[in-house]
């Protein structure tokens, strides 16, 4: 990913910032300037709570280039408390311990390196189980 695009997506990827429609109050993620619910203009920024639940999931065993160091990993369709659904990688959970309906929360984590060791490190949102307690 080129650096300018990375910076344009920073609010969305680091803070889960989307939009809210001022006409019908629909919460929109990712932001798209036009409400998919009513079709009117929606440019008001909205920061999501980052809490939701696993709606569906799958485990990736053969990852695409750039992500192969993470395999196997679980990708979930997460339904946010505010309504929208998004696709995200799960973290801090064993692949076999994921369940539909499991409460999760957004965390910012490293996604990948672009290029060699001197390349851009790309961070973004992932989700982990709510009330996660790290091992000591």
Secondary structure, DSSP 8 states (H G I E B T S, - for coil): --HHHHHHTHHHHHH-EEEE-TTT--EESS--SB-TTT-SB--EEEE---EEEEEEEEEESS--TTTGGG-SEEEEEEEETTS-EEEEEB-SS-GGG--TT-EEEEEEEEEEESSSTTS-EEEEEEEEETT-----
